[in-house]
Amino acid sequence: MNADADRLRLTGAHGRRSAGSDVDHMRALYVQTPATLIGYLLGMAVVIVLYAPLAETWRLWGWVGALMSLWLLRLLHYLRYLRQSAADEATLLAWRRGWRVLVLLQGSLWGIAVWLFWSLGTPYDKLALILVVYTYCVSSVQLLATQAWVFLSFIGVVLLPTIARIASDTGESGHLMLAGIVTIQFFATVLMARTYGSALGQAISLKARTDELAVQLRSEVAATEDARRGADEARRAAEAANRAKTQFFAAASHDLRQPLHAMGLFAEALRQRSHDPEVASLVNSINESVDALEGLFGELLDITRIDTGGVDVNPAPLRLRELFARLRLHFEPTAFEKGLMLSFRGEQHVAFADPVLLERVLRNLVSNAIRYTDDGGVLVSCRPRGGKLLLQVWDTGIGIAEASLPRIWEEFFQAQSNRPLQAHHRKGLGLGLAIVKRLAGLMDAPIGVRSRVGHGTVFSIEVPVGKAPRSIEPAPGGGRVPIGLTLQGRFFVVVEDEAAVREGLVVLLQAWGGRVLAFDGVEAVRAWGVGAAGGLASVGDGTVEKPDLLLVDYRLPHGLTGIDALSALRARWPGQRLPAIMITGSSFGGHEDEALNHDYHLLIKPVLPNKLRAMIAFKLGVRGTQARV
């Protein structure tokens, strides 16, 4: 009888969670409504600028009037929510029906826009129109991926009319090919949304299952010995569910990063072939959407692992010299690109803390510091205080308002500044500092923050003092490549087994002026040179030309890694320095020590072109690459 009662409680709880999940999702959609409305205004402004000189008055302003009418209805919808933000579940779910209708009507107007304006203007105008329309489809992944039929309906009413109009344009050569490309993008977007939505759905389902098993475990522990044995089985099932969730996220993380990585490379290659400033701006929007999706998934993965007890704490003596060297290896290229000074002080100290967790805390803090600092620098310091070590991350960035400081550790909270934030300041779900707080709590390390708006911020964390471990040598330091070089004519070797990613890298590097030789695995690298004479890598005397930079994927076929590819390449030029960048789709740590030992820098997929460009500039010692490549 007690077991039946427990099952009834579990079933009721699951039903409440399902309804609560719908309501929480609806509230999240309303929170993001202002950004969506601004995006629609910007897209409409682009269309007006492009076609005001070309389109008849009734055609352009009739379309603008219809879009503005729907825009105002969505604004009223949002204002109603603000006035009644405490509305009950039934009311919110009823509002959702109206919200969906407005979303689909706005999407259909973008599909109609292609039919209205396609025949007008130059090919650049048509390309800009396609990019505007496709940007809305990519942006809808984050909002609508968990509502499959709404998402499919939205991109259907946007892209299917677009494809039909392009295919019907017999007056332009290549119209069928362009329609085919947009069709491929349609299915790629559907696949990306399906993968993203499936990942979130699986995470929610697994967490709900883990909660149910935890409730069952508490009930069984209080019963008889037979019930205790059942509790043991439930505990093992819960642990298996947690392991399955962690493994699922690891696989999903890698698989999601591959198409995102390729999409960013192809978008940048498209911009390199067009000199229209509006096209460049729209490609930037696509890249920012890809970067945001990657950041959101990474933060959700981290917070889920912490909440489900998937993080163990193993304190050990940690020489800060090695920790600071890994941080410098990871962040120096980004600081270099922004013109910031990244400094470290106090590396002679030894802490007693979990090396992985402490490094993750500092990585999040340094990443935030660089993101919110546009002038000056970032300092990571360590000094003794009260029998412990005080680690601090200082920046000269925009600062945090005093009223926001108590809430910065909360999930999904993003502090508001008195000055307008740039696009790169607004990325993420607001989970970074929540992750820092939880990791510090796991290590029992007090953490604090001080800030002044317009002057900067300092985060502090206290850890115990440790004794220096034996046989640890300082990390090797490398000198910088001379400044003042360019990428024109530079020779790159790419090793990547994913065909789409490999092709995207080749197209992008060639657009930046480089010469590229690409391989799909270690065996191809080892065979290189047998017929190289007279080819791309051959110089006048028939010898093989030394590459300026190696770009290598970490996970390669037949159980081999990018380190095997680096060894094969460097064996051709023993004793000479071959700069290398290793690219991986795994967000789990463990590569930093290998990066130091094998002399390469690490990038995590998806690598957006601006990040890749900054890293290449850093490795080759090229300043001002944004203006030259």
N, C-alpha and C positions, 0 to 999 in steps of 0.2 A: 504493500500500500504506500509506504514511504517512497519507494522507487517510482511508483506511478505519479505521486505528487511532484517528485523531482523532475520527471519528464515533462509534466505540465508546466512547471515553472520555466524550464528551459525553452519549451516551445513558445510560451508567452513572451519570454525575453527576446527570443529571436524575432518574433513578429514585431515587437516594439522597436528593435534595432533597425529592422527593414524600413518601417515607416519613418523612424527618426533619421535614417540615412537619406531618404528622399527629401525630408524637410531641410536637413543640413546642406544638401546639395543645392536646393533651391535658394537658400540664403546666400550660399557662395556665389551663385549666378548673379544675384542682385548686387552683391558687393563689387563684382567686376563689371557691372553695367556702365559706370561712368567712363572707364577706359574704352569699352566697346563703342559707346556713343561718340567719343572723340575720334576713334578710328574711322567711323563712318563719315564724319565731317571731313576728315583729311582726304579720304578717298574721293568723296564728292567734289572737294576743292580741286583735286588733280584733274578729274574729268572736265570740270568747268574751264580750267586753264587751258587744257588741251583742245577742247572742241568749241569753246565760245566763238572763236573766229571762223569756224568751219561749218557748224550745224545751224539748221534753221531754228528760229526762235521757239516755235511750238515744240520742236523735237527735244531740244536741250532742256528748256525750262519746264516743259511738261513732265519730263522724267525727274528733274530736280524737285519739282513740286510734289510729285508722288512720294519720292524718297523722304523729303522733309516731313511730309504728313505722317509717315510711319515712324520717323525719328522722334517727332513730338509725342506720338502715342506711347512709344517706349519710354520717353522721359517722364510722361505722366504716370505710367506704370511704375517706374522707379520711385517717383515722389510719393505715390500712394504707399509703397512699401516703407519708405522712411517715416511717414506719418503713423503707420501701423506696424512697426517692426516687431511688436510682440504678438502678432496675430497667431491664431491657433493653427494646428496642422491642416485641418480641413480647408481653411481659408487660403493658406499658402499653396496647397495642392490645386485648388481651383484657379488661383492666379497663374499657375504654371501653364495651364492650357492656353490662356491668352498670350502668355510670353512666347510659347512655341509658335503660335500662329503668326505673331509679329516677326519673329526671326525668319520664318519661311517666306513670308511676304517680302521682307527686305532682301533675302537671297534671290528671290525671283526677279526683283528689279535689277540686280546686277547681271543676271542672265539676259534680261531684256536690253540692258545697256549695250551689250556686244552687238545685238542685232540693229540697234539704232545708230551706232557710231562707227561700226567696223569699216564701212565703205568710205569713210572720210579720213583725210589726212595722209601722212607719210607712213612708211613701214615702222618708223620709230614710234609714232602715235599708237599704232596697233600693238606693238610690243609692250608699251607702257600700259595700255588698257588690259592686256592679258595678265601682266604682272599685278595690277591692282586687284583684278578679280581673283587670281590665284592666291594672293596674300590673304584675302579673307577666308579662303578655304583652309589654308594652313593654320591660321589663327583660330579657326573653329575647332581644331582637334582638341585643344586644352579644355574648351568649354563643353563640347558636345560628345566627346569620345565615349562617355558612360551612357549616353542615350542613343543607341545605335540607329533606330529608325529616324530620329530627328536629324542626326548627323548625315545619314545617307540622303535624306530628303533635301537637306540644305545644300550639300555639294552637288546633288543632282540638278536642282533648279538653277544652280549657278553655272556649273561646268558643262552639262549636257547641251543646253542652248549654245554655249560658247563653241563647243566642238562642232555642232551642226552648222553654225554660221561660218566657221573657218573652212569647213569641208565644202560648203556651197560656193565659196569665193573662187570661181573659175577664172576670174580676171587676173589672178596673181599666181605666178609659178611657185611650186612648192607648197600649195595650200593643203594638199592631202597629207604631206609629210608633217606639216605643222599641226594639223588636226590629230595625227597619230601621236605626236609628242605630248599634246595636251591630254589625250586619252590615257597615255602611260602615266602621266602625272596624276590623273584622276584615280587610277587603280593604286598607285603608290601611296596617295594620301589616304585612301580607304584602308590599305594594309597597315599604314602607320597608326591610324586611329584605332583599328581593331586590336593591334598589338598593345597600344597604350591603354585602351580601355580594358582589355583582358588582364593586363598586369595589375591595374588598380582593383578590378573586380576580384581577381584571385587573392590579392593581399587582404581585401576586406573579408572575403569568405574564410580564408585561413585564420585570420584574427578572431572572427566570430566563433569558429570551431574551437580555437584554443581557449577562448573565454568559457565556452560551454563545458569543455573538459576540465577546466579549473574549478568551475562550480561543482561538477560531479565529484572531483577529487576531494574538495572540502567536505562534501556530504558523506562520502564513503569513509573518510578518516575517522569520523565521529561514530561510526557504527561498529559492528562486531569484527572478529578476526577475518571472517570471510569477506566482509566489506572492505577491510584493509587490503586484502589481496586484489580485490577489484580496483581499489584506488591505485595500487601499483601499476596495474595494467593501463588505467586511465592516464597516469603520469607518463608512462612510456609512450602512449599514443600522443599526448600533448607534446612531448619532446620530439617525437617523430614529425608531428605537424610543424613544429618550429623549424626543424632541420629542413623539411621539405620547402617551407616558405623561403628560408635563406637560400637554398639551392635554386629555387625558382627565380628569385630576384637576381641572383648572380647570372643565370642564363639569360633572363629577360633583359638585364642591363646590357650584356654584351650584344645580343641580337638587335636591340633597339638602337644602339649606338652606330651600328654599321650603316643602315640607310640614312640616318641623320647626318653622319659624316660625309657620305657621298653627296647628299643633297646640298650641303653647304659648299662643297668644292665645285659642283656644277653651277650653282648660283653665282659664285664668284667668277667662274670662267665666262659666264654669260655677260657679266658686267664688264669684263676686260674687252669683250668684243663690241661693246656699245659705249659711245662717249657721251650719251645723253645724261645730264645730271639727274633728271627725274627717274630714269631707269636705274641709275646707281642707287638712288635713295630707296627705291622699292626693293632692290636686291638686298640692301642693308636690312630692310624690314623682315625679309624672309630669313636672313641669317640670324637676326635677333630672336625670331620665333623658334628657330631650331635650337639656339643656345638656351632659351628659356625652358624648352621641353627637356633638354638634357639636365639642366640644373634642378628642375622640379623632380625628375625621376631620381636623381642622386640623393636629394634631401629626403625624399620619402623612403628610400632604401635604408639610409642611415638611421632615421628615427624609428623605423620598424625593427631593425636589428637590436637597438637599445631597449625598446619597449618589451620585446619578447625574450629578453634575457640572453640574447645571442652574443653578448660582449663579456668576455672574462677579463678580470683585472689581475695582472701578474707583475707586481712591482719588482724592480731590479736596479742595481747601480747603473746610472746613465750619464756618460760623459757628454756634456752639452756641446762640446766641440763638434762631435759627430752629428748631433741633432741639428745644430745651426748650419752645418755644411749641407745637410739634405734640404733644409728650408731655402738656403741660398740657391742650391741647384734648381729647385722648383720655381721660385718666384723671381729670381734675378732677371730673366728675360722679360717678364711682364713689367717689372719696374723700369727696366731699361727702355722699353717701348714708350712708356708714359713720361719718361724723363725724370723719374723719381730716384732719390738716393735710398737704397736699402742697406741698412747698417746693422751690425750685431756687436754686442758688448757683453763681456762676462763669460766667454766660452770656456774659461779655465775651470769653472765650477763643475761639480758632479752632483747630480740629483738622485734621489731614490724614488722612482715612480715607474709606472707602466710605460715603456718606451713608445708603444704604438698609440695609446690613448693620449699621452701628453703631446706627441707630435701632431695628432689629429686636432687637438684643441688649438695649438699654435698655428697650424695650417689655416683653420677657419678664421682665426683672428687676424693673421697677416693678410689673407685674401680679402677680408672686409676692409682692412686698413688701406690696401692698395686701391680697391674699387672706389672708396669714398674720398681718395686724396688725388687732387689734380695738380698740386704744386707743393714742392718741398720734399718730404721723404717719410720713410717708415723706419723706426728703430725697434729692434728686439733686444732686450737687455735682461741680465740676471745679476742679482746682488744678494748678499746675506742680509737677513733681517729677523731678529728675534729667534735665533736658532734654526731658522728655515731659510729656504731660497725663495726670493721674490722674482718671478718671471713677469716681464711687462712688455706689452706691444704698444708703442707710441706712434701716433700719426699726426700730420698737420692738415687733416681733411676738414670736411664741412661741419663736423661735430654733431652732437645729439642734444636736443632740447631737454632741460632739466625735468620737465613734466613727463617726458617719455622714458627716462632712465629706469624707473621701477618696473616697466612693462617689457623692456627689450628682451628679457629671457623667456617670454611667453611664446607658445607656438602660434604661428601665423600672424604675429605682430610685426609690423614694419614701421619704424619711427618716422615721423613727418618732420621735415626741416622747414625753417623760415624762408629758405631760398628754393627755387624750382629745382627738382632733381632731373638729371640727365637720364637717358634711357638705360645706360649701363649701371645706374644706381638702383634701378627698380626691379632688378631680376630676382627670381626666387620666390619661395612661398613664405619667407620669414621664419625658416626653421634653423638657420645656421647657428644663431646664438642659443636657441633652445637645445641644440645638439651639444654645444660647448658646455652649457650648464649641467646637462645630464652626465656627460663624460667626467666633468670635474667632480660631480657628486659621487660617481662610482669610485673615483680615486680618493675621495674624502679630502679634496683640495679646495680651500676657500677661494672664491673668485669675486672680483669687484671691478667697478668701472668709474671713471671720472671723465667729464667732457665739458667743453665750452663751445657753443655754437660759433662757427667761423674761425676757431683756433685749433681744434683737434680733439682727439680722444685717446685715453690710455686705459687698456684692460690689464688687470693684474691677477695672477694666480700663484698661490703659495704651495710649495712641495717640500718634503723633508730633504735634508742634506744626506748624500750618499758617500760611500767610500769608493775611491777610484778603482775600477776593475783592472786586472792585470792584462798585459799583452794587447792593449788597444793603441794603435798608432793613429796619429792625426790623419785626417782625410787629405788626400793629395789635392793640391790646388793647381789650377791651370791658368796660364797667362791668357790675356785677351788677344784676339786676332786684331791686326792693325785696323784702325778706323779709316773710312774713306773709300771702301770698295763698293762696287755695284753688282747687281745680279745679272747684268747683261752678259750673255755668253758663258755664264757659269755652268759647270757640268755636274748634274745630279744623278745618283743611282737610287732607284726606288725598288724595294722588295715588298710586295703585297699580294696575297693570294686572292682577295676579293676583287673580281674583275671591275665592278663599278667604281670601287674606291680607287683602284689602281689607275683606271682611265681618267677619273676626276683629278688625281694628283698630277698626272702627266699633262693634261690640258691646262691646268692652272699654272704649273711651273713654266710651261712653254709660253703662256700668255705673259708671264713676268719676265720673259727674255732668256730663260735658261734652256739648256740642252739636257734631255732626259733619256736615260736608259732604264727600262723597267723589267723586272723579273717577277715570276709568280711563286718562287720557292727557293730553298737552299740549293737543291740540285741544279737548277738553272744558273745560279750564281757560280757554283763550282765549275760548271761547264763553260762559263764565259771565258773568252780569250782564245778558244780553239779556232774559231773562225772570225776573230775580231779584226784582223788586219784589213784595212781599207774601209772599215765600218765607222759607226758613230764614235766609238771610243778609240779609234786609231789615230795616231799622229803621223808625221811625215816619214819617220823611219820604220813604221809598221808596228811599233810598240803600243801597248795599251795605255790610254791616257788616264792619269790619276784623277778620280772624282774630287770635286770641291766639297761635297756634302753627301752623306748617306741618309736616306729616309727609309726606315725598316719597320714593318709590322712585327709585333711581338709573337703572336700565335700564328705559326706557319704549318703547312701540311706535313703528314708523316711523323707527328710528334716532335717536330723540331721547333726552335724558337728563333726570334730575331738575333739573339746572341750568337747562334750558330752561323747566321748569315754575316754578321759583323766579323766574326773570326775568319770566315772564308774570304771576305773582301780585303780585310787588313793584312792577310797573309801574302797578298800580292805586292804590298809595299811595306815590308818589314822595317821598323825603325822610323817610319814617317807617320805624322799625325793625320788621321782621317776623321774629321768631325762627323758626329752621327746624332740623329734624332730617332728615338724609338717611340712608336705609336701603338697604343694598346686599347682594347675595348673593355678591359677589366677595371672596375672602380675599387676593387679591394687592394689594399696596400701590399708591400713586399717587394716592389721593384726598385726602391730607392737605393738599397745597398748594392744591388746589381748595377745600377746606373753609375755609382761611384767606382766600382771595381772594373767595369768595362768601358768607362769614359764615354758616356752618352747622356743626353738629356731626354726626359720622358714627357710625352703628351698623352692625355686621355681622350679617346674618341667620345663624341664627335669633336674634331678639331676645326673650329671655324677659321676661315682664311686669315682674319686679322691676328689670331693667336699663332697660326702657323707662320705667318709673315714675320711676327715679332720674334719667334724662336729662330727662324732662318737668319734674320738680321743679326741677332745676338751671336749665333754660332759663327757667322762669317765676319762679324765686326762691322756691319753696315748700319749707319745711322740715317734717320729720315726715310725709312723704307716705304712709308705710306705714300710718299710723294714720288718715289722713283720706280717701285716695282709694279 
